[in-house]
Amino acid sequence: MKEIGWKELKLKVHLPRSITRASCLPELKEFIGQERALEALETGIRMNTVGFNIFVSGLTNTGRRTFVRRFLTEKIGDGGSSRDWLYVYNFENPRSPNTISTNAGIGRKLKKDLEDFVEIMVNSVKEVFQSDDYQKKVSSLQNENNERKNNLLKELVEKAREEQYLVQINQAGVATIPLWNDKPLTQEVYDALPEEYQQDIDRRGEKVRDMVNTYILELRKLEREYGDKLKELNRYVVTFAIEGHLAELKEKYKENAEIVDFLERLKKDISDNLDFFFHENLDAMNFFKRRYAVNLFVDNSQSTGRPVVEEMNATYSNLFGRIEYVAKMGMLDTDHTMIRAGAVHRANGGFLILDAKNVLSEPYVWSTLKQILFDGSLMIENLEHRLGLVSTVSLKPEPIPIDVKVILIGEPWIYQLLTAYDPDFKKLFKIKAEFDWEMDFNSNSAEKFCRFVRSITSESSLLDFDRSALKEIIRKAVQLSGDRKKLSTRFGMLKQLLEESSGLAKVEGADLVSGKHIEKAWNSMKKRVSLYKDKIEEEFKRSTIYVETKGIAVGEVNGLTVVETEDMSFGIPVKITAKVSPGSEGIVDIQREAGLSGKIHTKASMIVLGYLSSRYARRYPLSLSAFISFEQVYSMVEGDSASVAEVVTLLSAISGIPLKQSVAVTGSINQSGRVQPVGGIPQKIEGFFKLCQIKGFNGEQGVIVPDSNYDNLVLSDEVVNAVREGLFHIWTVDTVDEALEILSGMKAGVQNKDGTYPPGTFNRAVCDNLEKFYKIVQSEVEKRKKKK
């Protein structure tokens, strides 16, 4: 048992004399306090086998994201390089665009070169089709074709003449007219002819009609030949016009077989679509620009080394890409130029940083991400098509091979959830990088912390911090950790504190940030999120919540609890009461009976019973009915930090010895009565201190805490000053007996060999009353036996 003096409570920060302000230090380049996470990240990056993705686990505001981003940025030049990805028109199947992969920067050049080529090609082809030389060649083909048609017709006419038939060709078709005496045979003359003459004329007519059919077939053949020759001529002149430009492109991109193959197919496609140059209502330039446009799907022209992509809004389309549509004539249409990349595509060949909670909350994102990591490829498909919500005709782009290292950032509970319920998780995320929320506090870490401040001032353009400010920010880091030997690594919150301190200093017109600015900003940050705490304190002021801070009472003691909100935790004193009587019910925990006790608290209640039995029931069995209650607590009670308070309350109720209401107590016990450490010590002490401040100090108030929590006595200057002035006290204890002596002002008493305690001690009074309870119970038992 020991009372802690203010000098022990005062948190001392020692810095080298050379550190007079933050600007005199070099910026911090390395990572501090996260050696374990750093080693895990290096292992994950080094492993190229499938499944060695990384889950970064840690509390918020520990700088996980910044740490990972900076680490990966340093690693992007360590082997590997970025690549461009392009989608181009598929000449065989337009609904399934082809991919082309190039070295970084080549895609942008190819896109520009093809845009220029289309301009040159369309203008060159138009020019060549309008040239005199081309027109002469076309006229020559036409003349040749007309001459062959005329010769064929002349031959038909002559052969028909030999059969005494006249052939006439007009727009209505081909007419065959029999001749009689070199004149067209009329129907009257035909009817007057003998039958054998009529049959002969009909026979010759059939022969002539066969010749006409043959002529028509030949005529069509001539037209086809003419068309083929014209097309061949067009291809020839077009090839001549563009071959040089295509040859330059092929030579420029000869190292990439995919580009050369696309240019070859493009050349053939131009020849197959020459009709666009011969129809005034068709826009050749627009047609070919759209058709041969390069969709620079992933552009890494400005990147060096492997890409690092951070996507914190991990919707399905943001991650896996999408296909856009445009309305045309009341219909939705799309093509290869309207395919958009997602973060997975942009990170291909490198690293993708994702927020785990966001990934898990978006529909189909987690399952699709797993599929990609297993298969190593990704085909772009809009979510609405995947779900079958729309029937619009869409594209089916060629899948892209994916080689990406995914870094999921999340809290420990997410990691536990995925490990427990998703068997694929550990197959894909074999590396866990755990972020520590604290680091050792020593002279070396303190100096590095000052360098961290220097880095933030430079990064965020803050005012310089003087020596007092550096010491104060270190004190706040210790307070955040809740341990005198640790510094908090919640760098996100510390950075905010630095920024707000600098802002306050600027408002005051100061040239440097001092310790008072740090303190002022710290209090301001806490005040913004302390509405619920203030409401509780208001209840104490109005005595709506009944907790005394003076006087004595039997079976009553002030316990200490911690309330956690989204932004802060704070302590609330709670009155714990116990009522006992002779009986056989044992210890009844009212919270447990009402269903307001958690499993740990229930266990603690059983430990209390075990302690009482082993300590006070050696001569007589426990024969009592005891009821313990946390007064005015209507929510779930969890944890074992009230064990000491429950024990001393019970012992007070049993013995009839009153306890000081000016002293609050916290700590758990084992069955041997040893006081064990608990959490939230600073918040609990400051919570009771605030209550005493509200009720008024009398110089007797204080708090009892476990001796093993000594390092957790990280308290505000207000509490330390009150201890120095004798207004508030803090005791550490190692056993329940020590707590009893402080609370009762009596000696607890050491057990004799015969199991008894010395007269006039607290424990003797407990044993004496338990003996009375036993005798009363036994007397009642005897009475009942006699009645029977």
Summary of the structure (lengths in Angstrom):
residues: 788
radius of gyration: 46.9
end to end distance: 53.6
largest distance: 165.3
contacts: 2467
relative contact order: 0.10
helix: 51%
strand: 18%
